[in-house]
Amino acid sequence: MTTAILHQPALRTASILLSLILLLGGCSSVRLVYDHLDWWMDRTLNKYLDLKGAQKDLLSQRVDEFHRWHRQTQLPRYADQFEQLAAQVDNPDNSPEHLKEVEQQVNGFVQASLGMLVDLLLPILIQLDDKQIDQLAENAREEREESLEKWEKSQRKREKEIRKQAERWLGDLTPAQDAMIDHQVATTAFDPKRRDAQRTLWTDAFIQTLRNKPAGYEKQLREMLTNPQTLWPDDYRQMQEQLRDQARTLAGEILESSTPAQREHLKTTLREYAADFRILAAEPH
């Protein structure tokens, strides 16, 4: 249940939020990480934004506000969704259409968190001076270079990551399921250089808007942060759609081939996460 990791700090933070709390080894890990989420977000955003003095204090305040909002309003939604999915395990619908609906629900959770986070952080971003904007651009460039280098060496890593996530939800995989994953990675039409070019385009547009402050720039910045796909050219959009289609196909094939033991493992894991989310939501922040 992964989400895309994007380079601009606010967008990157919100878009990996679900991955942090959903893709851990066990419920105790979820609770531990979630309770330290505000610290992690504060540290990560400060690394990108190079804030000082009152700006740092305001960031900590806004991150704390986001964490409190997310705990109280979003975790119950995650719990409800996971309980619904658990109830469907015994009568599964593994069609691409149904999996697309589940994907859209998860994307809705991400967008809700992203919108809230952007609204809280945008007032800080527009206060950055030229030196801080230069540093933000440099930090983004360095991150893109590191990311591209990793992706260019990543076929084996992607196989391990997909297998790791499948095993987290289903338990031990069958040889046939391992073969499905190997085939998926070998045939995936992903071009890391095209991805890097798109990220560069996005960063340049964002930095230019942040620096020049044209009429309506705050609305433009928010749109770029919450809907980065508006800057996607047709060929890049087609690549992303193809990747999503391939991922849904793989998920459907693995679920269709799941054993009774794997389905029981999936049902138990979903319910454990749902219970954990409810415990976290009830805790004071």
HELIX and SHEET records of a PDB file:
HELIX    1   1 PRO A    9  SER A   15  1                                   7    
HELIX    2   2 LEU A   17  LEU A   22  1                                   6    
HELIX    3   3 CYS A   27  ASP A   35  1                                   9    
HELIX    4   4 LEU A   37  LEU A   49  1                                  13    
HELIX    5   5 GLY A   53  TRP A   69  1                                  17    
HELIX    6   6 HIS A   70  GLN A   74  3                                   5    
HELIX    7   7 LEU A   75  GLN A   88  1                                  14    
HELIX    8   8 PRO A   96  LEU A  125  1                                  30    
HELIX    9   9 ASP A  130  GLU A  152  1                                  23    
HELIX   10  10 GLN A  155  LEU A  170  1                                  16    
HELIX   11  11 PRO A  175  THR A  187  1                                  13    
HELIX   12  12 PRO A  192  ASN A  212  1                                  21    
HELIX   13  13 TYR A  217  THR A  226  1                                  10    
HELIX   14  14 PRO A  228  LEU A  231  5                                   4    
HELIX   15  15 ASP A  234  GLU A  256  1                                  23    
HELIX   16  16 PRO A  260  ALA A  282  1                                  23    
END                                                                             
